[in-house]
Each structure stands twice: as structure tokens, then as C-alpha cells.
Amino acid sequence: MARRFLTPIDIPPVTLVDAATITVNAAQGSTFDVTLLGSRILGNPTGAFNGQRLLFRVRQDTIGGRTLTFDTKYRFGINIPTITLSTGPSKLDRVGVEYVAADDRFDIIALMQGY
């Protein structure tokens, strides 16, 4: 029987623990879910490899209006210079990043809002 290796698509989403600074271990997966219960900081991921892409699915709680700040290793570009989340109760936004090991930065490469 041939050995089967897990690919990122095979790994289920990882649920992040809501906290003042949200901890992310990129070695656990590539898709991360979090529901914001207050205004938070998305911590710098640990355990990432060069070129790894991470998708954060960020949901407002039933109150909404929560904000998310990005820690020091996230880097914004010209096309996405900042992120303002949808503020409605239970709204879901997606933020995609890619790790660039040479710069030790997580480049923001995607934003989808208002689901």
C-alpha cells in the first residue's frame, strides 16, 4: 500500500483561542478560525516555513464591532494597506498571508469581507 502524505487541504481548520493577543502556531495547519469576543491583536505566527500561506477566518461575536490589530511581523502592501473588519454581528472576514522567510514577515495577500 502506498504511503499517503497529508497536504494542507487534508488538514482541518484550527480553532484559535480568543485572547487579548491571539496565539498562532503555523505548524498546526494553514486555515485558522477565531471568533472575536473583544478587540484583539493577531499574534505573530510561530512554526511557519518559507512560502507557507495561512488563511484566517475571523468572525465577529453576536455583538460585533470588534477590531483586529496585526502584530509586528505582518506586512501590508500597496493593494491592501490596512484591514478594517466587517463590524456586523456574526460577520465573517477572511485574511490571507504568505510567509517570506528571507524578511521574516507575513505578507497580507488577500482580504475577503462581509460573509
Phi and psi in radians as a Rosetta constraint file:
Dihedral C 1 N 2 CA 2 C 2 CIRCULARHARMONIC -1.233 0.35
Dihedral N 2 CA 2 C 2 N 3 CIRCULARHARMONIC 2.495 0.35
Dihedral C 2 N 3 CA 3 C 3 CIRCULARHARMONIC -1.365 0.35
Dihedral N 3 CA 3 C 3 N 4 CIRCULARHARMONIC 2.374 0.35
Dihedral C 3 N 4 CA 4 C 4 CIRCULARHARMONIC -1.854 0.35
Dihedral N 4 CA 4 C 4 N 5 CIRCULARHARMONIC 2.250 0.35
Dihedral C 4 N 5 CA 5 C 5 CIRCULARHARMONIC -1.775 0.35
Dihedral N 5 CA 5 C 5 N 6 CIRCULARHARMONIC 2.485 0.35
Dihedral C 5 N 6 CA 6 C 6 CIRCULARHARMONIC -1.303 0.35
Dihedral N 6 CA 6 C 6 N 7 CIRCULARHARMONIC 2.392 0.35
Dihedral C 6 N 7 CA 7 C 7 CIRCULARHARMONIC -1.920 0.35
Dihedral N 7 CA 7 C 7 N 8 CIRCULARHARMONIC 2.855 0.35
Dihedral C 7 N 8 CA 8 C 8 CIRCULARHARMONIC -0.919 0.35
Dihedral N 8 CA 8 C 8 N 9 CIRCULARHARMONIC -0.540 0.35
Dihedral C 8 N 9 CA 9 C 9 CIRCULARHARMONIC -1.227 0.35
Dihedral N 9 CA 9 C 9 N 10 CIRCULARHARMONIC -0.387 0.35
Dihedral C 9 N 10 CA 10 C 10 CIRCULARHARMONIC -1.437 0.35
Dihedral N 10 CA 10 C 10 N 11 CIRCULARHARMONIC -0.284 0.35
Dihedral C 10 N 11 CA 11 C 11 CIRCULARHARMONIC -1.574 0.35
Dihedral N 11 CA 11 C 11 N 12 CIRCULARHARMONIC 2.161 0.35
Dihedral C 11 N 12 CA 12 C 12 CIRCULARHARMONIC -1.164 0.35
Dihedral N 12 CA 12 C 12 N 13 CIRCULARHARMONIC 2.766 0.35
Dihedral C 12 N 13 CA 13 C 13 CIRCULARHARMONIC -1.010 0.35
Dihedral N 13 CA 13 C 13 N 14 CIRCULARHARMONIC 2.544 0.35
Dihedral C 13 N 14 CA 14 C 14 CIRCULARHARMONIC -1.709 0.35
Dihedral N 14 CA 14 C 14 N 15 CIRCULARHARMONIC 2.246 0.35
Dihedral C 14 N 15 CA 15 C 15 CIRCULARHARMONIC -1.525 0.35
Dihedral N 15 CA 15 C 15 N 16 CIRCULARHARMONIC 2.107 0.35
Dihedral C 15 N 16 CA 16 C 16 CIRCULARHARMONIC -1.488 0.35
Dihedral N 16 CA 16 C 16 N 17 CIRCULARHARMONIC 2.602 0.35
Dihedral C 16 N 17 CA 17 C 17 CIRCULARHARMONIC -1.490 0.35
Dihedral N 17 CA 17 C 17 N 18 CIRCULARHARMONIC 2.197 0.35
Dihedral C 17 N 18 CA 18 C 18 CIRCULARHARMONIC -1.168 0.35
Dihedral N 18 CA 18 C 18 N 19 CIRCULARHARMONIC 2.298 0.35
Dihedral C 18 N 19 CA 19 C 19 CIRCULARHARMONIC -2.799 0.35
Dihedral N 19 CA 19 C 19 N 20 CIRCULARHARMONIC 2.977 0.35
Dihedral C 19 N 20 CA 20 C 20 CIRCULARHARMONIC -0.946 0.35
Dihedral N 20 CA 20 C 20 N 21 CIRCULARHARMONIC -0.769 0.35
Dihedral C 20 N 21 CA 21 C 21 CIRCULARHARMONIC -2.075 0.35
Dihedral N 21 CA 21 C 21 N 22 CIRCULARHARMONIC 2.081 0.35
Dihedral C 21 N 22 CA 22 C 22 CIRCULARHARMONIC -1.442 0.35
Dihedral N 22 CA 22 C 22 N 23 CIRCULARHARMONIC 2.145 0.35
Dihedral C 22 N 23 CA 23 C 23 CIRCULARHARMONIC -1.472 0.35
Dihedral N 23 CA 23 C 23 N 24 CIRCULARHARMONIC 2.357 0.35
Dihedral C 23 N 24 CA 24 C 24 CIRCULARHARMONIC -2.235 0.35
Dihedral N 24 CA 24 C 24 N 25 CIRCULARHARMONIC 2.145 0.35
Dihedral C 24 N 25 CA 25 C 25 CIRCULARHARMONIC -1.921 0.35
Dihedral N 25 CA 25 C 25 N 26 CIRCULARHARMONIC 1.792 0.35
Dihedral C 25 N 26 CA 26 C 26 CIRCULARHARMONIC -1.148 0.35
Dihedral N 26 CA 26 C 26 N 27 CIRCULARHARMONIC -0.315 0.35
Dihedral C 26 N 27 CA 27 C 27 CIRCULARHARMONIC -1.211 0.35
Dihedral N 27 CA 27 C 27 N 28 CIRCULARHARMONIC -0.268 0.35
Dihedral C 27 N 28 CA 28 C 28 CIRCULARHARMONIC -1.465 0.35
Dihedral N 28 CA 28 C 28 N 29 CIRCULARHARMONIC -0.295 0.35
Dihedral C 28 N 29 CA 29 C 29 CIRCULARHARMONIC 2.922 0.35
Dihedral N 29 CA 29 C 29 N 30 CIRCULARHARMONIC -2.886 0.35
Dihedral C 29 N 30 CA 30 C 30 CIRCULARHARMONIC -2.217 0.35
Dihedral N 30 CA 30 C 30 N 31 CIRCULARHARMONIC -0.238 0.35
Dihedral C 30 N 31 CA 31 C 31 CIRCULARHARMONIC -2.088 0.35
Dihedral N 31 CA 31 C 31 N 32 CIRCULARHARMONIC 2.273 0.35
Dihedral C 31 N 32 CA 32 C 32 CIRCULARHARMONIC -2.257 0.35
Dihedral N 32 CA 32 C 32 N 33 CIRCULARHARMONIC 2.321 0.35
Dihedral C 32 N 33 CA 33 C 33 CIRCULARHARMONIC -1.905 0.35
Dihedral N 33 CA 33 C 33 N 34 CIRCULARHARMONIC 2.417 0.35
Dihedral C 33 N 34 CA 34 C 34 CIRCULARHARMONIC -2.601 0.35
Dihedral N 34 CA 34 C 34 N 35 CIRCULARHARMONIC 2.432 0.35
Dihedral C 34 N 35 CA 35 C 35 CIRCULARHARMONIC -1.886 0.35
Dihedral N 35 CA 35 C 35 N 36 CIRCULARHARMONIC 2.146 0.35
Dihedral C 35 N 36 CA 36 C 36 CIRCULARHARMONIC -1.415 0.35
Dihedral N 36 CA 36 C 36 N 37 CIRCULARHARMONIC 2.151 0.35
Dihedral C 36 N 37 CA 37 C 37 CIRCULARHARMONIC -1.792 0.35
Dihedral N 37 CA 37 C 37 N 38 CIRCULARHARMONIC 0.059 0.35
Dihedral C 37 N 38 CA 38 C 38 CIRCULARHARMONIC -3.009 0.35
Dihedral N 38 CA 38 C 38 N 39 CIRCULARHARMONIC 3.118 0.35
Dihedral C 38 N 39 CA 39 C 39 CIRCULARHARMONIC -1.296 0.35
Dihedral N 39 CA 39 C 39 N 40 CIRCULARHARMONIC 2.302 0.35
Dihedral C 39 N 40 CA 40 C 40 CIRCULARHARMONIC -2.322 0.35
Dihedral N 40 CA 40 C 40 N 41 CIRCULARHARMONIC 2.945 0.35
Dihedral C 40 N 41 CA 41 C 41 CIRCULARHARMONIC -1.980 0.35
Dihedral N 41 CA 41 C 41 N 42 CIRCULARHARMONIC 2.286 0.35
Dihedral C 41 N 42 CA 42 C 42 CIRCULARHARMONIC -1.516 0.35
Dihedral N 42 CA 42 C 42 N 43 CIRCULARHARMONIC 1.906 0.35
Dihedral C 42 N 43 CA 43 C 43 CIRCULARHARMONIC -1.132 0.35
Dihedral N 43 CA 43 C 43 N 44 CIRCULARHARMONIC 2.763 0.35
Dihedral C 43 N 44 CA 44 C 44 CIRCULARHARMONIC -1.115 0.35
Dihedral N 44 CA 44 C 44 N 45 CIRCULARHARMONIC 2.210 0.35
Dihedral C 44 N 45 CA 45 C 45 CIRCULARHARMONIC -1.137 0.35
Dihedral N 45 CA 45 C 45 N 46 CIRCULARHARMONIC 2.592 0.35
Dihedral C 45 N 46 CA 46 C 46 CIRCULARHARMONIC -1.935 0.35
Dihedral N 46 CA 46 C 46 N 47 CIRCULARHARMONIC 2.812 0.35
Dihedral C 46 N 47 CA 47 C 47 CIRCULARHARMONIC 1.288 0.35
Dihedral N 47 CA 47 C 47 N 48 CIRCULARHARMONIC 0.302 0.35
Dihedral C 47 N 48 CA 48 C 48 CIRCULARHARMONIC -1.458 0.35
Dihedral N 48 CA 48 C 48 N 49 CIRCULARHARMONIC 2.676 0.35
Dihedral C 48 N 49 CA 49 C 49 CIRCULARHARMONIC -1.968 0.35
Dihedral N 49 CA 49 C 49 N 50 CIRCULARHARMONIC 2.732 0.35
Dihedral C 49 N 50 CA 50 C 50 CIRCULARHARMONIC -0.967 0.35
Dihedral N 50 CA 50 C 50 N 51 CIRCULARHARMONIC 2.231 0.35
Dihedral C 50 N 51 CA 51 C 51 CIRCULARHARMONIC 1.515 0.35
Dihedral N 51 CA 51 C 51 N 52 CIRCULARHARMONIC -0.088 0.35
Dihedral C 51 N 52 CA 52 C 52 CIRCULARHARMONIC -1.126 0.35
Dihedral N 52 CA 52 C 52 N 53 CIRCULARHARMONIC 2.345 0.35
Dihedral C 52 N 53 CA 53 C 53 CIRCULARHARMONIC -1.864 0.35
Dihedral N 53 CA 53 C 53 N 54 CIRCULARHARMONIC 2.353 0.35
Dihedral C 53 N 54 CA 54 C 54 CIRCULARHARMONIC -2.094 0.35
Dihedral N 54 CA 54 C 54 N 55 CIRCULARHARMONIC 2.464 0.35
Dihedral C 54 N 55 CA 55 C 55 CIRCULARHARMONIC -2.065 0.35
Dihedral N 55 CA 55 C 55 N 56 CIRCULARHARMONIC 2.154 0.35
Dihedral C 55 N 56 CA 56 C 56 CIRCULARHARMONIC -1.831 0.35
Dihedral N 56 CA 56 C 56 N 57 CIRCULARHARMONIC 2.129 0.35
Dihedral C 56 N 57 CA 57 C 57 CIRCULARHARMONIC -1.797 0.35
Dihedral N 57 CA 57 C 57 N 58 CIRCULARHARMONIC 1.857 0.35
Dihedral C 57 N 58 CA 58 C 58 CIRCULARHARMONIC -1.871 0.35
Dihedral N 58 CA 58 C 58 N 59 CIRCULARHARMONIC 2.096 0.35
Dihedral C 58 N 59 CA 59 C 59 CIRCULARHARMONIC -1.975 0.35
Dihedral N 59 CA 59 C 59 N 60 CIRCULARHARMONIC 2.428 0.35
Dihedral C 59 N 60 CA 60 C 60 CIRCULARHARMONIC -1.300 0.35
Dihedral N 60 CA 60 C 60 N 61 CIRCULARHARMONIC 2.612 0.35
Dihedral C 60 N 61 CA 61 C 61 CIRCULARHARMONIC -1.288 0.35
Dihedral N 61 CA 61 C 61 N 62 CIRCULARHARMONIC -3.002 0.35
Dihedral C 61 N 62 CA 62 C 62 CIRCULARHARMONIC -1.244 0.35
Dihedral N 62 CA 62 C 62 N 63 CIRCULARHARMONIC -0.172 0.35
Dihedral C 62 N 63 CA 63 C 63 CIRCULARHARMONIC -1.581 0.35
Dihedral N 63 CA 63 C 63 N 64 CIRCULARHARMONIC -0.761 0.35
Dihedral C 63 N 64 CA 64 C 64 CIRCULARHARMONIC 1.402 0.35
Dihedral N 64 CA 64 C 64 N 65 CIRCULARHARMONIC -3.084 0.35
Dihedral C 64 N 65 CA 65 C 65 CIRCULARHARMONIC 1.362 0.35
Dihedral N 65 CA 65 C 65 N 66 CIRCULARHARMONIC 0.192 0.35
Dihedral C 65 N 66 CA 66 C 66 CIRCULARHARMONIC -1.401 0.35
Dihedral N 66 CA 66 C 66 N 67 CIRCULARHARMONIC 2.614 0.35
Dihedral C 66 N 67 CA 67 C 67 CIRCULARHARMONIC -1.985 0.35
Dihedral N 67 CA 67 C 67 N 68 CIRCULARHARMONIC 2.758 0.35
Dihedral C 67 N 68 CA 68 C 68 CIRCULARHARMONIC -2.276 0.35
Dihedral N 68 CA 68 C 68 N 69 CIRCULARHARMONIC 2.169 0.35
Dihedral C 68 N 69 CA 69 C 69 CIRCULARHARMONIC -1.829 0.35
Dihedral N 69 CA 69 C 69 N 70 CIRCULARHARMONIC 2.557 0.35
Dihedral C 69 N 70 CA 70 C 70 CIRCULARHARMONIC -1.809 0.35
Dihedral N 70 CA 70 C 70 N 71 CIRCULARHARMONIC 2.327 0.35
Dihedral C 70 N 71 CA 71 C 71 CIRCULARHARMONIC -1.129 0.35
Dihedral N 71 CA 71 C 71 N 72 CIRCULARHARMONIC -3.064 0.35
Dihedral C 71 N 72 CA 72 C 72 CIRCULARHARMONIC -1.213 0.35
Dihedral N 72 CA 72 C 72 N 73 CIRCULARHARMONIC -0.368 0.35
Dihedral C 72 N 73 CA 73 C 73 CIRCULARHARMONIC -1.658 0.35
Dihedral N 73 CA 73 C 73 N 74 CIRCULARHARMONIC 0.008 0.35
Dihedral C 73 N 74 CA 74 C 74 CIRCULARHARMONIC -1.465 0.35
Dihedral N 74 CA 74 C 74 N 75 CIRCULARHARMONIC 2.414 0.35
Dihedral C 74 N 75 CA 75 C 75 CIRCULARHARMONIC -2.207 0.35
Dihedral N 75 CA 75 C 75 N 76 CIRCULARHARMONIC 2.233 0.35
Dihedral C 75 N 76 CA 76 C 76 CIRCULARHARMONIC -1.681 0.35
Dihedral N 76 CA 76 C 76 N 77 CIRCULARHARMONIC 2.643 0.35
Dihedral C 76 N 77 CA 77 C 77 CIRCULARHARMONIC -2.023 0.35
Dihedral N 77 CA 77 C 77 N 78 CIRCULARHARMONIC -2.938 0.35
Dihedral C 77 N 78 CA 78 C 78 CIRCULARHARMONIC -1.174 0.35
Dihedral N 78 CA 78 C 78 N 79 CIRCULARHARMONIC -0.714 0.35
Dihedral C 78 N 79 CA 79 C 79 CIRCULARHARMONIC -1.291 0.35
Dihedral N 79 CA 79 C 79 N 80 CIRCULARHARMONIC -0.552 0.35
Dihedral C 79 N 80 CA 80 C 80 CIRCULARHARMONIC -2.264 0.35
Dihedral N 80 CA 80 C 80 N 81 CIRCULARHARMONIC 1.450 0.35
Dihedral C 80 N 81 CA 81 C 81 CIRCULARHARMONIC -1.399 0.35
Dihedral N 81 CA 81 C 81 N 82 CIRCULARHARMONIC -0.276 0.35
Dihedral C 81 N 82 CA 82 C 82 CIRCULARHARMONIC -2.825 0.35
Dihedral N 82 CA 82 C 82 N 83 CIRCULARHARMONIC 2.889 0.35
Dihedral C 82 N 83 CA 83 C 83 CIRCULARHARMONIC -2.268 0.35
Dihedral N 83 CA 83 C 83 N 84 CIRCULARHARMONIC 2.188 0.35
Dihedral C 83 N 84 CA 84 C 84 CIRCULARHARMONIC -2.077 0.35
Dihedral N 84 CA 84 C 84 N 85 CIRCULARHARMONIC 2.063 0.35
Dihedral C 84 N 85 CA 85 C 85 CIRCULARHARMONIC -1.246 0.35
Dihedral N 85 CA 85 C 85 N 86 CIRCULARHARMONIC 2.724 0.35
Dihedral C 85 N 86 CA 86 C 86 CIRCULARHARMONIC -1.063 0.35
Dihedral N 86 CA 86 C 86 N 87 CIRCULARHARMONIC 2.475 0.35
Dihedral C 86 N 87 CA 87 C 87 CIRCULARHARMONIC -1.852 0.35
Dihedral N 87 CA 87 C 87 N 88 CIRCULARHARMONIC -0.126 0.35
Dihedral C 87 N 88 CA 88 C 88 CIRCULARHARMONIC -1.161 0.35
Dihedral N 88 CA 88 C 88 N 89 CIRCULARHARMONIC 2.638 0.35
Dihedral C 88 N 89 CA 89 C 89 CIRCULARHARMONIC -0.958 0.35
Dihedral N 89 CA 89 C 89 N 90 CIRCULARHARMONIC 2.320 0.35
Dihedral C 89 N 90 CA 90 C 90 CIRCULARHARMONIC 1.118 0.35
Dihedral N 90 CA 90 C 90 N 91 CIRCULARHARMONIC 0.208 0.35
Dihedral C 90 N 91 CA 91 C 91 CIRCULARHARMONIC -1.226 0.35
Dihedral N 91 CA 91 C 91 N 92 CIRCULARHARMONIC 2.552 0.35
Dihedral C 91 N 92 CA 92 C 92 CIRCULARHARMONIC -2.045 0.35
Dihedral N 92 CA 92 C 92 N 93 CIRCULARHARMONIC 2.299 0.35
Dihedral C 92 N 93 CA 93 C 93 CIRCULARHARMONIC -2.147 0.35
Dihedral N 93 CA 93 C 93 N 94 CIRCULARHARMONIC 2.699 0.35
Dihedral C 93 N 94 CA 94 C 94 CIRCULARHARMONIC -2.126 0.35
Dihedral N 94 CA 94 C 94 N 95 CIRCULARHARMONIC 2.362 0.35
Dihedral C 94 N 95 CA 95 C 95 CIRCULARHARMONIC -2.201 0.35
Dihedral N 95 CA 95 C 95 N 96 CIRCULARHARMONIC 2.162 0.35
Dihedral C 95 N 96 CA 96 C 96 CIRCULARHARMONIC -1.857 0.35
Dihedral N 96 CA 96 C 96 N 97 CIRCULARHARMONIC 2.426 0.35
Dihedral C 96 N 97 CA 97 C 97 CIRCULARHARMONIC -2.336 0.35
Dihedral N 97 CA 97 C 97 N 98 CIRCULARHARMONIC 2.764 0.35
Dihedral C 97 N 98 CA 98 C 98 CIRCULARHARMONIC -2.306 0.35
Dihedral N 98 CA 98 C 98 N 99 CIRCULARHARMONIC 2.311 0.35
Dihedral C 98 N 99 CA 99 C 99 CIRCULARHARMONIC -1.457 0.35
Dihedral N 99 CA 99 C 99 N 100 CIRCULARHARMONIC 2.242 0.35
Dihedral C 99 N 100 CA 100 C 100 CIRCULARHARMONIC -1.971 0.35
Dihedral N 100 CA 100 C 100 N 101 CIRCULARHARMONIC 1.740 0.35
Dihedral C 100 N 101 CA 101 C 101 CIRCULARHARMONIC -1.089 0.35
Dihedral N 101 CA 101 C 101 N 102 CIRCULARHARMONIC -0.651 0.35
Dihedral C 101 N 102 CA 102 C 102 CIRCULARHARMONIC -1.027 0.35
Dihedral N 102 CA 102 C 102 N 103 CIRCULARHARMONIC -0.547 0.35
Dihedral C 102 N 103 CA 103 C 103 CIRCULARHARMONIC -1.815 0.35
Dihedral N 103 CA 103 C 103 N 104 CIRCULARHARMONIC -0.141 0.35
Dihedral C 103 N 104 CA 104 C 104 CIRCULARHARMONIC 0.906 0.35
Dihedral N 104 CA 104 C 104 N 105 CIRCULARHARMONIC 0.888 0.35
Dihedral C 104 N 105 CA 105 C 105 CIRCULARHARMONIC -2.353 0.35
Dihedral N 105 CA 105 C 105 N 106 CIRCULARHARMONIC 2.661 0.35
Dihedral C 105 N 106 CA 106 C 106 CIRCULARHARMONIC -1.878 0.35
Dihedral N 106 CA 106 C 106 N 107 CIRCULARHARMONIC 1.777 0.35
Dihedral C 106 N 107 CA 107 C 107 CIRCULARHARMONIC -1.338 0.35
Dihedral N 107 CA 107 C 107 N 108 CIRCULARHARMONIC 2.253 0.35
Dihedral C 107 N 108 CA 108 C 108 CIRCULARHARMONIC -1.296 0.35
Dihedral N 108 CA 108 C 108 N 109 CIRCULARHARMONIC 2.037 0.35
Dihedral C 108 N 109 CA 109 C 109 CIRCULARHARMONIC -2.058 0.35
Dihedral N 109 CA 109 C 109 N 110 CIRCULARHARMONIC -0.128 0.35
Dihedral C 109 N 110 CA 110 C 110 CIRCULARHARMONIC -2.711 0.35
Dihedral N 110 CA 110 C 110 N 111 CIRCULARHARMONIC 2.564 0.35
Dihedral C 110 N 111 CA 111 C 111 CIRCULARHARMONIC -2.568 0.35
Dihedral N 111 CA 111 C 111 N 112 CIRCULARHARMONIC 2.155 0.35
Dihedral C 111 N 112 CA 112 C 112 CIRCULARHARMONIC -2.242 0.35
Dihedral N 112 CA 112 C 112 N 113 CIRCULARHARMONIC 2.265 0.35
Dihedral C 112 N 113 CA 113 C 113 CIRCULARHARMONIC -2.171 0.35
Dihedral N 113 CA 113 C 113 N 114 CIRCULARHARMONIC 2.748 0.35
Dihedral C 113 N 114 CA 114 C 114 CIRCULARHARMONIC 1.401 0.35
Dihedral N 114 CA 114 C 114 N 115 CIRCULARHARMONIC 0.572 0.35
